[in-house]
Amino acid sequence: MVEANVELLEDEPQYKEFAIEEFLVRSEPYYRPVSDELELFQAAYEQHIPVLLKGPTGCGKTRFVEYMAWKLGRPLVTIACHEDLTASDLVGRYLLDAQGTRWIDGPMTRAVKAGAILYLDEVVEARKDTTVLIHPLTDHRRILPVENTGNIIEADDRFLLCISYNPHYQSALKDLKHSTRQRFISIEFDYPPIDVETEIVAKESGCNEEQAYALARLGDKIRNLREHGLAEGASTRLLIYAGRLMTHGIAPRRACQVAIVWTLSDEPELQRSIEEVVHSIFE
Ligand SMILES: Nc1ncnc2c1ncn2[C@@H]1O[C@H](COP(=O)(O)OP(=O)(O)OP(=O)(O)O)[C@@H](O)[C@H]1O
């Protein structure tokens, strides 16, 4: 029984016990609301309704959750999901050290016990056995069954599960099952309108208003190239990178080339099209 789940305790950081207080967001993160997402999240939190954040890469989902965790005064436990992530990575496992075998709670168990906000980023990437954990946590039961110890943990009243999902990446093979997604309310995110994105780029990159406006327009135009075969438009994150290089004295066209053009595509034809848009904006 136990033996099968015992692992040697090395000095690996993920096995170190940590205090949940370390996950408190101590200073106010900068977040510029785009719509009524603050009110929606707050209402869902108070009503114990799990939240699904949908949207393209680099559009502010993570920053939003950080902001909400700060606003609600709850620790934020973030897990970047990937295909090797197993249920025991989340729940915990038995480990062997000099004192013998002992159980170590995984990040999900700690979050559930401490009433944290648990943010599973790109949840569809995780292995299917992790959805088995999500279901009892996200319905009226709000429990986490820990198979290896036989314990059932009731979620703290202040616990909330929040997951994110990028609809552009999904395929028939990797999609959220309806029985999973219908346990959440879904807040759709997208890149902000030009005036709001100007504000965000200026604030986050330190570039001037004029440069930030030009970058926001650039983002908007490049996103329209998606019909021409561009898989994903320029994210707010990339516009900020370009702005930061410009703040550091790199010429705008060059900053956009390395932060945006070459990052978005390897295809020479497509790179040329994006470059043309850059040149039309930064003359
Ligand atoms: N509304 C916003 N207010 C403040 N900053 C923002 C906002 N939207 C985007 N940003 C900026 O864009 C960056 C990227 O956003 P974030 O990391 O939240 O993206 P994401 O949607 O979680 O992306 P991914 O899906 O790739 O993890 C942030 O670090 C922040 O600088």
The ligand as an SDF file (V2000), in Angstrom:
LIG
                    3D

 31 33  0  0  0  0  0  0  0  0999 V2000
   -5.5520   44.6210  -17.0810 N   0  0  0  0  0  0  0  0  0  0  0  0
   -4.2420   44.6410  -16.7980 C   0  0  0  0  0  0  0  0  0  0  0  0
   -3.7720   45.4130  -15.8000 N   0  0  0  0  0  0  0  0  0  0  0  0
   -2.4590   45.4500  -15.5210 C   0  0  0  0  0  0  0  0  0  0  0  0
   -1.5200   44.7550  -16.1990 N   0  0  0  0  0  0  0  0  0  0  0  0
   -1.9220   43.9660  -17.2100 C   0  0  0  0  0  0  0  0  0  0  0  0
   -3.3010   43.8590  -17.5530 C   0  0  0  0  0  0  0  0  0  0  0  0
   -3.4010   43.0230  -18.6060 N   0  0  0  0  0  0  0  0  0  0  0  0
   -2.1640   42.6130  -18.8980 C   0  0  0  0  0  0  0  0  0  0  0  0
   -1.2650   43.1840  -18.0640 N   0  0  0  0  0  0  0  0  0  0  0  0
    0.1900   43.0260  -18.1510 C   0  0  0  0  0  0  0  0  0  0  0  0
    0.4420   41.9690  -19.0610 O   0  0  0  0  0  0  0  0  0  0  0  0
    1.3120   41.0000  -18.4760 C   0  0  0  0  0  0  0  0  0  0  0  0
    0.8600   39.6400  -18.8910 C   0  0  0  0  0  0  0  0  0  0  0  0
   -0.3350   39.3160  -18.2250 O   0  0  0  0  0  0  0  0  0  0  0  0
   -0.5570   37.9300  -17.4440 P   0  0  0  0  0  0  0  0  0  0  0  0
    0.7400   37.3520  -17.0360 O   0  0  0  0  0  0  0  0  0  0  0  0
   -1.5700   38.1800  -16.4140 O   0  0  0  0  0  0  0  0  0  0  0  0
   -1.1410   37.0760  -18.6550 O   0  0  0  0  0  0  0  0  0  0  0  0
   -1.9500   35.7010  -18.6870 P   0  0  0  0  0  0  0  0  0  0  0  0
   -3.2410   36.0250  -19.3500 O   0  0  0  0  0  0  0  0  0  0  0  0
   -1.9710   35.0690  -17.3590 O   0  0  0  0  0  0  0  0  0  0  0  0
   -1.0350   34.8640  -19.6930 O   0  0  0  0  0  0  0  0  0  0  0  0
   -0.7290   33.2920  -19.7870 P   0  0  0  0  0  0  0  0  0  0  0  0
   -2.0320   32.6560  -20.1880 O   0  0  0  0  0  0  0  0  0  0  0  0
    0.2990   33.2320  -20.8640 O   0  0  0  0  0  0  0  0  0  0  0  0
   -0.2320   32.8680  -18.4420 O   0  0  0  0  0  0  0  0  0  0  0  0
    1.2380   41.2300  -16.9840 C   0  0  0  0  0  0  0  0  0  0  0  0
    2.4630   40.9110  -16.3720 O   0  0  0  0  0  0  0  0  0  0  0  0
    0.9480   42.7090  -16.8870 C   0  0  0  0  0  0  0  0  0  0  0  0
    2.1830   43.4130  -16.9750 O   0  0  0  0  0  0  0  0  0  0  0  0
  1  2  1  0
  2  3  1  0
  2  7  2  0
  3  4  2  0
  4  5  1  0
  5  6  2  0
  6  7  1  0
  6 10  1  0
  7  8  1  0
  8  9  2  0
  9 10  1  0
 10 11  1  0
 11 12  1  0
 11 30  1  0
 12 13  1  0
 13 14  1  0
 13 28  1  0
 14 15  1  0
 15 16  1  0
 16 17  2  0
 16 18  1  0
 16 19  1  0
 19 20  1  0
 20 21  2  0
 20 22  1  0
 20 23  1  0
 23 24  1  0
 24 25  2  0
 24 26  1  0
 24 27  1  0
 28 29  1  0
 28 30  1  0
 30 31  1  0
M  END
$$$$
